[in-house]
Amino acid sequence: MQAPGEGVIRMANGVPAAVQSRDALARHLYHAIFGHVVGKTNRSIGFRDDALFCGVLDIFGFEFFETNTFEQLCINFTNELLQEYFNTFIFQNEAALYSEEGIEWEPQDFPDNKDVVALLQEGLTGLLPTLEEECFSVGGSSEAWHSKIRRQHASHSCFGIILTEPDVFVVTHFAGPVTYTAAGFMEKNRDQLSSDVMSCLQRSSSDFVRQMFLEHDRTFGTSEVSNASAGPGSPSRRVVKAQRYSVSSQFRQQSQELLCQIRSTDPHFIRCIKPNQKNQPFAGVVGFLPVPLFDRQAVAQQLSYQGVLEAVRVARAGFPVRLKHEDFLREFRCLAPHLFESSSEGGVVAARQAVTELIGTDRVQSLLLSSKDSSGQSSSRARWAIGKSRVFLKQEPYIALRGECFQVRHAAATRLQAAQRCRSETAAFRRLRRAIFQLQALARTRAAVLELRQRRHERASAALQAGLRTLLSTSICPVRPCGAGRPELVEGQTAQRALFVAPVSHAAVAALVALGASAAPPTPFAAQRTSFQSVWRGARGRQAAIAFRADRHRLARAVRALLRLRRRNLAHRAWRAEVLATYRGRGAGGGPCEPAPPKEVLVDDLLHLLNEYEFKQSEVRRLRAETEV
């Protein structure tokens, strides 16, 4: 190195100093190249400093790991500054909105993080200024800096210590407490960039490297500059002390420049949440639906350390629910329908007056006053306010009103469903009754048609029998000439009359036909009569044969069932007698048990029963035939 007015002094560095110098050179080179890339990108897209621009600030949020060191403190410090700006931005917007609507509000409801920001950067007692001062102190170390901040901020509300771990301290950030390890803070904050390395690279043969280090030059130690304002007796040059560089000071300067640039823009805040560490959208497929892959613990930590929960708390501090008068009336008019029964088609004359009347009803007032805050306690602060164009509500009264509206609409929907179901069921019943009436009409029509056919059949049978009797009587007792004797005529008429009155059986018809055949020669009608009788007898015979076979089949089944039952009973009796004999030591009545009847006896009994059944069936058929004739 070379001091002003002195020669060159050569001093060898140890390995730790050389490593620190190497790391400082790498950081400076990265900073220079990054600035060069950004500048070249802006020039390529035609960026001008005086033009409008759209910028994107990408920041992860508060960091909290198992071991937190200097890097996490710097990142969390930037997040605290951004959170402070966010709180101020929301506060200003809320203040402007409430002032425009003419609403009184309580600014103390809004949370802020001024205490923790002051703890990190205020004056000479902040954590980062104290660390910078310790870096340039002779014999400074991370342990000495830790002891100093423990003494200075022991009573601070956002600073804490852990007695069992002497090398850590706790900072209560806006998103939550973070535990930092003090070891290594001093080494990471120092900037050991050597002036010899800078001068060497400024004389590099590469134009790009030489340009990078000339644009991002530093002043080391003291330097002489021209004194333009020097008088006649003053020296023409003066000695200037170079600025002391450290990572924390440079970081704070860049953070302030970033905030100044953000304050000059119209910001929009977007919170991004990383659902999992595997960078995969789905965990698998269940059935035909994919299952999203969410790491619940990681998502909860991101919501906490990105300040999302605190942003919600900031929004809830004022009146988070803002509804226009028309929307409020449309949403909650069901709580007081009597106010809108006589309203015209265009609605209430003044929307604000209608909102005031709606909120002034006893039902709505009881809901607004009975609601409790998030801690479960009733609060005396303002829970709602009516502005010029909007209605402002706290979250708890809004939830109470929504719950009551849900119950009212549920009851109304239940009544509508009941009416609709009653109407649909009534219509279904009427359709069913009409269908039943039609079916009954069809059934009665069918029965009437069958009855008419039966009556026609009976009338035709009666006419046929009458004609048959007339013909038979004519053939048996023919009319004689007038000169015949009177007694024969009377006798023939009497026989004819008896024939019409008496019931006609098959045997009688056969006898009459035989008598007529012997009395008179056969005629064409006699041949037709014989054919009719043969057809009739054949049909009746077939019916009798079918009935006989069916009766015999049923009888055989019944006999088989009786035979099986009889065998079971006899076997059970034999078994019971054997058991009793075994138990008593002798047969029933003091003697041996009576053996079961032999098989031949059972078969004889069965044949006897069959004969009796056939005899009874023949009697039944005979009686049925006589009755039908």
C-alpha positions as CSV (number, residue, x, y, z in Angstrom):
1,M,0.0,0.0,0.0
2,Q,1.0,3.6,-0.4
3,A,0.2,6.5,1.9
4,P,-0.1,10.1,0.7
5,G,3.3,11.6,0.5
6,E,5.0,8.4,1.4
7,G,6.6,5.5,-0.5
8,V,5.2,2.1,-1.2
9,I,4.9,-0.1,1.8
10,R,4.8,-3.9,1.2
11,M,3.1,-6.1,3.8
12,A,2.4,-9.9,3.5
13,N,-1.1,-11.2,4.3
14,G,-1.8,-14.4,6.2
15,V,-4.1,-17.1,4.9
16,P,-7.3,-15.8,6.7
17,A,-6.7,-12.3,5.4
18,A,-6.1,-13.6,1.9
19,V,-9.3,-15.6,2.0
20,Q,-11.3,-12.6,3.2
21,S,-9.7,-10.4,0.5
22,R,-10.6,-13.1,-2.1
23,D,-14.3,-13.2,-0.9
24,A,-14.5,-9.4,-0.9
25,L,-13.2,-9.3,-4.5
26,A,-15.7,-11.9,-5.5
27,R,-18.6,-9.9,-4.0
28,H,-17.4,-6.7,-5.6
29,L,-17.0,-8.4,-9.0
30,Y,-20.5,-9.8,-8.7
31,H,-21.9,-6.4,-7.8
32,A,-20.1,-4.8,-10.8
33,I,-21.2,-7.4,-13.3
34,F,-24.8,-7.4,-12.1
35,G,-25.0,-3.6,-12.4
36,H,-23.5,-3.9,-15.9
37,V,-26.1,-6.4,-17.0
38,V,-29.0,-4.4,-15.6
39,G,-27.7,-1.2,-17.3
40,K,-27.2,-3.0,-20.6
41,T,-30.7,-4.5,-20.4
42,N,-32.3,-1.1,-19.8
43,R,-30.4,0.4,-22.7
44,S,-31.5,-2.4,-25.0
45,I,-35.2,-1.9,-24.2
46,G,-34.9,1.9,-24.6
47,F,-35.3,2.7,-20.9
48,R,-35.1,6.3,-19.9
49,D,-34.8,7.7,-16.4
50,D,-37.5,10.3,-17.0
51,A,-40.0,7.8,-18.5
52,L,-42.7,5.8,-16.9
53,F,-41.8,2.3,-16.0
54,C,-43.3,-0.9,-14.5
55,G,-41.0,-2.7,-12.1
56,V,-41.3,-6.0,-10.2
57,L,-39.8,-6.4,-6.8
58,D,-39.4,-10.1,-6.0
59,I,-38.7,-10.9,-2.3
60,F,-39.2,-14.1,-0.5
61,G,-40.3,-12.7,2.8
62,F,-39.2,-13.1,6.4
63,E,-36.7,-15.9,6.8
64,F,-36.6,-18.2,9.9
65,F,-34.3,-21.3,9.9
66,E,-32.9,-23.5,12.6
67,T,-29.7,-21.4,12.5
68,N,-30.1,-17.7,11.6
69,T,-27.1,-15.5,11.0
70,F,-26.1,-12.2,9.4
71,E,-27.8,-12.9,6.0
72,Q,-31.2,-13.6,7.6
73,L,-30.9,-10.4,9.7
74,C,-30.3,-8.3,6.5
75,I,-33.2,-10.0,4.7
76,N,-35.6,-9.6,7.6
77,F,-34.5,-5.9,8.0
78,T,-35.5,-5.3,4.3
79,N,-38.8,-7.1,5.0
80,E,-39.4,-4.8,8.0
81,L,-38.8,-1.7,5.9
82,L,-41.2,-3.0,3.2
83,Q,-43.8,-4.0,5.8
84,E,-43.5,-0.5,7.3
85,Y,-44.2,1.0,3.9
86,F,-47.1,-1.4,3.4
87,N,-48.6,-0.4,6.7
88,T,-48.2,3.3,5.9
89,F,-49.6,2.8,2.4
90,I,-52.7,1.0,3.8
91,F,-53.0,3.6,6.5
92,Q,-53.0,6.4,4.0
93,N,-55.5,4.7,1.7
94,E,-57.7,4.0,4.6
95,A,-57.5,7.5,5.9
96,A,-58.2,9.0,2.5
97,L,-61.2,6.7,2.0
98,Y,-62.7,7.4,5.5
99,S,-62.2,11.1,5.0
100,E,-63.9,11.0,1.6
101,E,-66.8,9.1,3.1
102,G,-67.0,11.3,6.2
103,I,-66.4,8.5,8.8
104,E,-64.7,8.9,12.1
105,W,-62.2,6.1,12.8
106,E,-59.5,5.2,15.3
107,P,-56.0,5.3,13.8
108,Q,-54.5,3.5,16.8
109,D,-56.2,0.3,15.6
110,F,-53.7,0.0,12.9
111,P,-50.5,-2.0,13.8
112,D,-47.0,-0.8,13.0
113,N,-43.5,-2.0,13.3
114,K,-41.7,1.2,14.0
115,D,-40.2,-0.2,17.2
116,V,-38.5,-3.1,15.5
117,V,-37.2,-0.9,12.6
118,A,-35.8,1.5,15.2
119,L,-34.2,-1.4,17.0
120,L,-32.4,-2.5,13.8
121,Q,-31.2,0.9,12.3
122,E,-31.9,3.9,14.6
123,G,-28.9,6.2,15.3
124,L,-25.9,4.7,16.9
125,T,-27.6,2.2,19.2
126,G,-29.3,0.1,16.5
127,L,-28.1,-3.4,15.9
128,L,-26.7,-2.7,12.5
129,P,-25.0,0.6,13.3
130,T,-23.5,-1.0,16.4
131,L,-22.2,-3.9,14.3
132,E,-20.7,-1.4,11.8
133,E,-19.0,0.5,14.6
134,E,-17.7,-2.7,16.1
135,C,-16.1,-3.7,12.8
136,F,-13.9,-0.7,12.7
137,S,-13.0,-0.8,16.4
138,V,-9.6,-2.2,17.4
139,G,-10.0,-5.7,18.7
140,G,-13.7,-5.8,17.8
141,S,-15.4,-9.2,17.6
142,S,-18.8,-10.8,17.3
143,E,-18.8,-11.7,21.0
144,A,-18.1,-8.1,22.0
145,W,-20.9,-6.8,19.8
146,H,-23.3,-9.4,21.2
147,S,-22.5,-8.3,24.8
148,K,-22.9,-4.6,23.9
149,I,-26.4,-5.1,22.3
150,R,-27.5,-7.2,25.2
151,R,-26.6,-4.4,27.6
152,Q,-28.1,-1.6,25.5
153,H,-31.4,-3.3,24.5
154,A,-32.1,-5.6,27.5
155,S,-35.4,-3.7,28.2
156,H,-36.5,-3.3,24.6
157,S,-39.9,-4.9,23.9
158,C,-38.6,-6.3,20.5
159,F,-35.3,-7.7,21.8
160,G,-34.8,-10.8,23.9
161,I,-32.1,-13.2,25.1
162,I,-32.0,-16.8,26.1
163,L,-30.1,-17.4,29.3
164,T,-29.2,-21.0,28.5
165,E,-27.6,-20.0,25.1
166,P,-25.3,-17.0,25.7
167,D,-24.4,-16.6,22.0
168,V,-27.9,-16.0,20.6
169,F,-30.4,-13.2,20.8
170,V,-34.1,-12.9,19.7
171,V,-35.6,-10.2,17.6
172,T,-39.4,-10.0,17.6
173,H,-40.2,-9.1,14.0
174,F,-43.5,-8.0,12.6
175,A,-44.2,-11.6,11.5
176,G,-42.9,-13.3,14.7
177,P,-39.8,-13.8,16.8
178,V,-36.6,-15.0,15.2
179,T,-33.6,-16.4,17.0
180,Y,-30.2,-15.3,15.7
181,T,-26.7,-16.7,16.4
182,A,-24.2,-13.9,16.9
183,A,-21.2,-16.0,15.9
184,G,-19.7,-14.8,12.5
185,F,-21.6,-11.5,12.3
186,M,-18.4,-9.5,12.4
187,E,-16.6,-11.4,9.8
188,K,-19.5,-11.4,7.4
189,N,-20.1,-7.7,7.8
190,R,-16.5,-6.6,7.1
191,D,-15.5,-5.7,3.6
192,Q,-11.8,-6.7,3.2
193,L,-11.5,-5.4,-0.4
194,S,-7.8,-4.4,-0.9
195,S,-6.8,-1.3,-2.8
196,D,-3.9,-3.1,-4.3
197,V,-6.3,-5.6,-5.9
198,M,-8.5,-2.8,-7.2
199,S,-5.6,-1.0,-8.7
200,C,-4.3,-4.2,-10.3
201,L,-7.6,-5.0,-11.9
202,Q,-8.0,-1.4,-13.1
203,R,-4.9,-1.9,-15.2
204,S,-6.1,-5.2,-16.6
205,S,-5.5,-6.0,-20.3
206,S,-9.2,-6.9,-20.7
207,D,-11.2,-3.9,-21.6
208,F,-14.3,-5.3,-20.0
209,V,-12.6,-6.0,-16.6
210,R,-10.9,-2.6,-16.6
211,Q,-14.1,-0.8,-17.4
212,M,-16.0,-2.7,-14.6
213,F,-13.5,-1.7,-11.9
214,L,-13.2,1.9,-13.2
215,E,-17.0,2.4,-13.0
216,H,-17.3,0.9,-9.6
217,D,-14.2,2.3,-8.0
218,R,-13.7,3.0,-4.3
219,T,-11.6,5.5,-2.4
220,F,-9.3,3.8,0.2
221,G,-7.7,5.6,3.1
222,T,-7.1,9.3,2.5
223,S,-6.7,11.0,-0.9
224,E,-5.8,14.5,-2.1
225,V,-8.2,16.4,-4.2
226,S,-8.0,19.8,-5.8
227,N,-9.3,22.7,-3.7
228,A,-11.2,24.9,-6.2
229,S,-12.3,27.3,-3.5
230,A,-8.9,27.8,-2.0
231,G,-7.8,31.4,-1.3
232,P,-4.4,33.0,-2.1
233,G,-2.8,31.7,1.0
234,S,-4.6,28.3,1.1
235,P,-3.1,25.1,-0.3
236,S,-4.3,24.1,-3.7
237,R,-5.1,20.5,-2.7
238,R,-6.8,19.1,0.3
239,V,-6.8,15.6,2.0
240,V,-10.2,13.7,1.9
241,K,-11.0,10.8,4.2
242,A,-12.5,7.9,2.3
243,Q,-15.9,6.4,3.2
244,R,-15.8,3.3,5.3
245,Y,-17.4,0.4,3.6
246,S,-19.3,-2.5,5.2
247,V,-21.9,-4.9,4.1
248,S,-24.5,-3.6,6.5
249,S,-24.0,0.0,5.6
250,Q,-24.1,-0.7,1.9
251,F,-27.2,-2.9,2.4
252,R,-29.0,-0.1,4.4
253,Q,-28.1,2.4,1.7
254,Q,-29.5,0.2,-1.1
255,S,-32.6,-0.5,1.0
256,Q,-33.3,3.2,1.4
257,E,-32.8,3.8,-2.3
258,L,-35.2,1.0,-3.0
259,L,-37.8,2.5,-0.7
260,C,-37.4,6.0,-2.2
261,Q,-38.0,4.5,-5.6
262,I,-41.1,2.5,-4.4
263,R,-42.6,5.6,-2.8
264,S,-42.5,7.4,-6.1
265,T,-44.6,4.6,-7.8
266,D,-48.1,3.3,-7.5
267,P,-47.5,-0.1,-5.9
268,H,-49.5,-3.3,-6.1
269,F,-48.8,-6.1,-3.6
270,I,-48.8,-9.8,-4.7
271,R,-48.1,-12.6,-2.2
272,C,-46.7,-15.8,-3.7
273,I,-47.0,-19.1,-1.9
274,K,-44.9,-22.1,-2.8
275,P,-47.1,-25.2,-2.1
276,N,-44.3,-27.8,-1.8
277,Q,-40.6,-28.3,-2.0
278,K,-40.8,-30.9,-4.7
279,N,-41.9,-28.5,-7.4
280,Q,-44.7,-30.9,-8.4
281,P,-48.4,-29.9,-8.8
282,F,-50.0,-33.1,-7.8
283,A,-49.3,-35.9,-5.3
284,G,-51.1,-38.5,-7.3
285,V,-54.5,-39.5,-8.8
286,V,-57.4,-40.8,-6.8
287,G,-60.0,-42.3,-9.2
288,F,-60.1,-39.8,-12.0
289,L,-59.2,-36.7,-10.0
290,P,-55.6,-35.5,-9.3
291,V,-54.8,-34.7,-5.7
292,P,-52.9,-31.4,-5.2
293,L,-49.6,-31.6,-3.3
294,F,-49.6,-29.2,-0.4
295,D,-47.0,-29.1,2.4
296,R,-49.2,-27.7,5.1
297,Q,-46.3,-26.8,7.5
298,A,-44.3,-25.0,4.8
299,V,-47.4,-23.1,3.5
300,A,-48.2,-22.0,7.1
301,Q,-44.7,-20.8,7.6
302,Q,-44.8,-18.8,4.4
303,L,-48.1,-17.2,5.3
304,S,-46.6,-16.2,8.6
305,Y,-43.2,-15.0,7.5
306,Q,-44.4,-13.3,4.3
307,G,-46.6,-11.1,6.5
308,V,-49.8,-12.3,5.0
309,L,-51.4,-12.9,8.3
310,E,-50.3,-9.5,9.5
311,A,-51.6,-7.9,6.3
312,V,-54.9,-9.5,7.1
313,R,-54.7,-8.1,10.6
314,V,-53.9,-4.6,9.2
315,A,-57.0,-4.9,7.0
316,R,-59.2,-6.0,9.8
317,A,-58.0,-3.2,12.1
318,G,-60.3,-0.7,10.4
319,F,-63.6,-1.6,8.6
320,P,-62.6,-4.5,6.4
321,V,-66.1,-4.9,4.9
322,R,-67.2,-2.1,2.6
323,L,-70.5,-2.4,0.7
324,K,-72.2,0.1,-1.5
325,H,-75.6,1.2,-0.3
326,E,-77.4,-0.7,-3.1
327,D,-75.4,-3.9,-2.4
328,F,-76.1,-3.6,1.3
329,L,-79.8,-3.3,0.7
330,R,-79.8,-6.1,-1.7
331,E,-77.9,-8.4,0.7
332,F,-79.7,-7.6,3.9
333,R,-83.2,-6.4,3.0
334,C,-84.5,-9.9,4.0
335,L,-83.9,-8.9,7.7
336,A,-86.6,-6.2,7.5
337,P,-88.9,-7.0,4.6
338,H,-91.7,-4.8,5.9
339,L,-89.6,-1.7,5.0
340,F,-89.6,-2.6,1.3
341,E,-93.2,-4.0,0.8
342,S,-94.5,-0.6,-0.3
343,S,-91.4,0.5,-2.2
344,S,-91.8,1.3,-5.9
345,E,-90.1,-0.6,-8.7
346,G,-87.2,1.9,-8.7
347,G,-86.4,1.2,-5.1
348,V,-86.2,3.5,-2.1
349,V,-85.9,7.2,-2.9
350,A,-82.6,7.7,-1.0
351,A,-80.4,4.7,-0.6
352,R,-78.6,6.1,2.4
353,Q,-81.9,6.8,4.1
354,A,-83.0,3.2,3.4
355,V,-79.7,1.9,4.8
356,T,-80.2,4.0,7.9
357,E,-83.8,2.7,8.4
358,L,-82.6,-0.9,7.9
359,I,-79.8,-0.6,10.4
360,G,-82.1,1.2,12.8
361,T,-84.5,-1.8,13.1
362,D,-84.5,-3.7,16.4
363,R,-83.5,-6.9,14.7
364,V,-80.4,-5.5,13.0
365,Q,-79.4,-3.5,16.0
366,S,-79.5,-6.6,18.3
367,L,-77.3,-8.5,15.8
368,L,-74.8,-5.6,15.5
369,L,-74.5,-5.1,19.2
370,S,-74.5,-8.7,20.3
371,S,-71.6,-9.7,18.0
372,K,-68.2,-10.3,19.6
373,D,-64.7,-9.6,18.4
374,S,-62.1,-12.3,17.5
375,S,-61.1,-12.6,21.2
376,G,-64.6,-13.5,22.2
377,Q,-65.3,-10.2,24.0
378,S,-67.9,-7.6,23.2
379,S,-66.3,-4.3,22.2
380,S,-67.6,-0.8,22.8
381,R,-65.8,0.6,19.7
382,A,-67.7,1.5,16.5
383,R,-68.7,-1.6,14.7
384,W,-70.3,0.0,11.7
385,A,-70.5,3.3,9.9
386,I,-72.6,4.7,7.1
387,G,-70.7,6.7,4.6
388,K,-71.8,8.8,1.7
389,S,-71.8,5.9,-0.7
390,R,-70.8,2.9,1.3
391,V,-71.6,1.0,4.5
392,F,-68.5,0.1,6.6
393,L,-68.6,-2.9,8.9
394,K,-66.3,-4.8,11.2
395,Q,-65.8,-8.4,10.5
396,E,-67.8,-9.7,13.5
397,P,-71.0,-7.7,12.8
398,Y,-70.8,-8.7,9.2
399,I,-70.6,-12.4,10.1
400,A,-73.6,-12.0,12.4
401,L,-75.7,-10.3,9.7
402,R,-74.7,-13.0,7.2
403,G,-75.6,-15.8,9.6
404,E,-79.0,-14.3,10.3
405,C,-79.6,-13.8,6.5
406,F,-78.7,-17.4,6.0
407,Q,-81.2,-18.6,8.5
408,V,-83.9,-16.3,7.0
409,R,-83.2,-17.5,3.5
410,H,-83.0,-21.1,4.6
411,A,-86.4,-20.9,6.2
412,A,-87.8,-19.2,3.1
413,A,-86.2,-21.8,0.9
414,T,-87.7,-24.5,3.1
415,R,-91.2,-23.0,2.7
416,L,-90.7,-22.7,-1.1
417,Q,-89.5,-26.3,-1.3
418,A,-92.5,-27.4,0.8
419,A,-94.9,-25.6,-1.5
420,Q,-93.2,-26.9,-4.6
421,R,-93.2,-30.5,-3.3
422,C,-96.9,-30.1,-2.3
423,R,-97.7,-28.9,-5.7
424,S,-95.7,-31.6,-7.5
425,E,-97.1,-34.4,-5.2
426,T,-100.7,-33.1,-5.7
427,A,-100.2,-33.1,-9.5
428,A,-98.7,-36.6,-9.3
429,F,-101.7,-37.8,-7.1
430,R,-104.1,-36.3,-9.6
431,R,-102.4,-38.0,-12.5
432,L,-102.3,-41.3,-10.6
433,R,-106.0,-41.0,-9.7
434,R,-106.9,-40.2,-13.3
435,A,-104.9,-43.3,-14.5
436,I,-106.6,-45.4,-11.9
437,F,-110.0,-44.2,-13.1
438,Q,-109.0,-45.1,-16.7
439,L,-107.8,-48.5,-15.6
440,Q,-111.0,-49.1,-13.7
441,A,-113.1,-48.0,-16.7
442,L,-111.1,-50.4,-19.0
443,A,-111.5,-53.2,-16.5
444,R,-115.2,-52.6,-16.2
445,T,-115.5,-52.4,-20.0
446,R,-113.6,-55.7,-20.3
447,A,-115.9,-57.4,-17.7
448,A,-119.0,-56.1,-19.4
449,V,-117.8,-57.4,-22.8
450,L,-117.1,-60.8,-21.2
451,E,-120.5,-60.9,-19.5
452,L,-122.2,-59.9,-22.8
453,R,-120.4,-62.7,-24.6
454,Q,-121.4,-65.2,-21.8
455,R,-125.0,-64.1,-22.0
456,R,-125.0,-64.4,-25.8
457,H,-123.4,-67.8,-25.5
458,E,-126.1,-68.9,-23.0
459,R,-128.9,-67.4,-25.2
460,A,-127.5,-69.3,-28.2
461,S,-127.2,-72.5,-26.2
462,A,-130.8,-72.1,-25.0
463,A,-132.0,-71.5,-28.6
464,L,-130.1,-74.5,-29.7
465,Q,-131.5,-76.7,-27.0
466,A,-135.0,-75.5,-27.8
467,G,-134.6,-76.2,-31.4
468,L,-133.2,-79.7,-30.6
469,R,-136.0,-80.5,-28.3
470,T,-138.5,-79.3,-30.9
471,L,-137.0,-81.5,-33.6
472,L,-136.7,-84.5,-31.3
473,S,-140.3,-84.1,-30.2
474,T,-141.4,-83.8,-33.8
475,S,-139.6,-87.0,-34.8
476,I,-140.7,-89.0,-31.8
477,C,-144.4,-87.9,-31.8
478,P,-145.2,-86.9,-35.4
479,V,-148.4,-85.1,-36.1
480,R,-151.0,-87.4,-37.4
481,P,-153.9,-86.8,-39.9
482,C,-157.0,-85.2,-38.7
483,G,-159.0,-88.5,-38.9
484,A,-156.8,-90.0,-36.2
485,G,-158.2,-90.8,-32.8
486,R,-158.2,-88.0,-30.2
487,P,-156.5,-89.8,-27.4
488,E,-153.3,-90.3,-29.4
489,L,-153.1,-86.7,-30.2
490,V,-153.5,-85.7,-26.6
491,E,-150.9,-88.3,-25.6
492,G,-148.4,-87.0,-28.1
493,Q,-148.8,-83.4,-27.0
494,T,-148.4,-84.4,-23.4
495,A,-145.2,-86.2,-24.2
496,Q,-144.0,-83.2,-26.2
497,R,-144.8,-80.9,-23.3
498,A,-143.0,-83.1,-20.8
499,L,-140.0,-83.2,-23.0
500,F,-139.7,-79.4,-23.1
501,V,-140.1,-79.1,-19.4
502,A,-137.8,-82.0,-18.2
503,P,-134.0,-81.5,-18.2
504,V,-132.3,-83.4,-21.0
505,S,-129.5,-85.8,-20.1
506,H,-127.1,-87.7,-22.4
507,A,-128.8,-91.0,-21.7
508,A,-132.3,-89.5,-22.4
509,V,-131.1,-87.9,-25.6
510,A,-129.5,-91.2,-26.7
511,A,-132.8,-93.1,-25.9
512,L,-134.9,-90.5,-27.7
513,V,-132.6,-90.6,-30.7
514,A,-132.7,-94.5,-30.7
515,L,-136.5,-94.4,-30.4
516,G,-136.8,-91.9,-33.2
517,A,-134.5,-94.0,-35.4
518,S,-136.7,-97.1,-34.9
519,A,-139.9,-95.1,-35.4
520,A,-139.0,-93.3,-38.6
521,P,-136.4,-93.7,-41.3
522,P,-133.2,-91.7,-41.0
523,T,-133.2,-88.2,-42.3
524,P,-130.4,-85.7,-43.0
525,F,-131.0,-84.0,-39.7
526,A,-130.5,-87.4,-37.9
527,A,-127.0,-87.7,-39.4
528,Q,-126.1,-84.1,-38.3
529,R,-127.5,-84.9,-34.9
530,T,-125.3,-88.0,-34.6
531,S,-122.2,-86.0,-35.6
532,F,-123.0,-83.3,-33.1
533,Q,-123.4,-85.9,-30.3
534,S,-120.1,-87.6,-31.1
535,V,-118.2,-84.3,-31.1
536,W,-119.8,-83.4,-27.8
537,R,-119.1,-86.7,-26.2
538,G,-115.5,-86.6,-27.4
539,A,-114.9,-83.2,-25.9
540,R,-116.5,-84.2,-22.6
541,G,-114.5,-87.4,-22.5
542,R,-111.2,-85.7,-23.1
543,Q,-112.0,-83.2,-20.3
544,A,-112.8,-86.1,-18.0
545,A,-109.6,-87.9,-18.9
546,I,-107.5,-84.8,-18.3
547,A,-109.2,-84.3,-14.9
548,F,-108.7,-87.9,-14.0
549,R,-105.0,-87.9,-14.8
550,A,-104.6,-84.6,-12.8
551,D,-106.5,-86.1,-9.9
552,R,-104.5,-89.3,-10.0
553,H,-101.2,-87.3,-10.1
554,R,-102.3,-85.2,-7.1
555,L,-103.3,-88.4,-5.3
556,A,-100.0,-90.1,-6.0
557,R,-98.1,-87.0,-4.7
558,A,-100.3,-86.9,-1.6
559,V,-99.8,-90.7,-1.0
560,R,-96.1,-90.4,-1.4
561,A,-96.0,-87.5,1.0
562,L,-98.2,-89.5,3.5
563,L,-95.9,-92.5,3.0
564,R,-92.8,-90.5,3.8
565,L,-94.5,-88.9,6.8
566,R,-95.6,-92.4,8.0
567,R,-92.1,-93.8,7.6
568,R,-90.7,-90.9,9.6
569,N,-93.2,-91.3,12.3
570,L,-92.6,-95.0,12.5
571,A,-88.9,-94.5,12.6
572,H,-89.2,-91.9,15.3
573,R,-91.5,-94.1,17.3
574,A,-89.0,-97.0,17.0
575,W,-86.1,-94.7,18.0
576,R,-88.1,-93.4,20.9
577,A,-89.0,-96.9,22.0
578,E,-85.5,-98.0,21.7
579,V,-84.3,-95.1,23.8
580,L,-86.9,-95.7,26.4
581,A,-86.0,-99.4,26.4
582,T,-82.4,-98.6,26.8
583,Y,-83.2,-96.2,29.6
584,R,-85.6,-98.5,31.4
585,G,-83.8,-101.7,30.6
586,R,-86.9,-103.2,29.0
587,G,-89.5,-102.6,26.3
588,A,-92.7,-100.7,26.5
589,G,-95.2,-102.3,29.0
590,G,-92.4,-104.4,30.5
591,G,-91.8,-106.4,27.4
592,P,-89.9,-105.9,24.1
593,C,-90.7,-103.0,21.9
594,E,-93.3,-103.6,19.1
595,P,-91.6,-103.8,15.7
596,A,-92.6,-101.6,12.8
597,P,-95.1,-103.1,10.3
598,P,-93.5,-104.8,7.3
599,K,-93.3,-103.2,3.9
600,E,-96.0,-105.5,2.4
601,V,-98.6,-104.3,4.9
602,L,-97.8,-100.7,4.1
603,V,-98.2,-101.4,0.3
604,D,-101.6,-103.1,0.9
605,D,-102.8,-100.1,2.9
606,L,-101.7,-97.8,0.1
607,L,-103.5,-99.9,-2.6
608,H,-106.6,-99.9,-0.4
609,L,-106.4,-96.1,-0.2
610,L,-106.0,-95.8,-3.9
611,N,-109.1,-97.9,-4.6
612,E,-111.1,-95.8,-2.2
613,Y,-109.9,-92.6,-3.9
614,E,-110.8,-93.9,-7.4
615,F,-114.3,-95.0,-6.2
616,K,-114.9,-91.6,-4.7
617,Q,-113.7,-89.8,-7.9
618,S,-116.0,-91.9,-10.1
619,E,-118.9,-91.0,-7.9
620,V,-118.0,-87.4,-8.1
621,R,-117.8,-87.5,-11.9
622,R,-121.1,-89.3,-12.2
623,L,-122.9,-86.8,-9.9
624,R,-121.3,-83.8,-11.8
625,A,-122.4,-85.2,-15.2
626,E,-125.9,-85.7,-14.0
627,T,-126.0,-82.1,-12.6
628,E,-124.7,-80.6,-15.8
629,V,-127.2,-82.4,-18.0
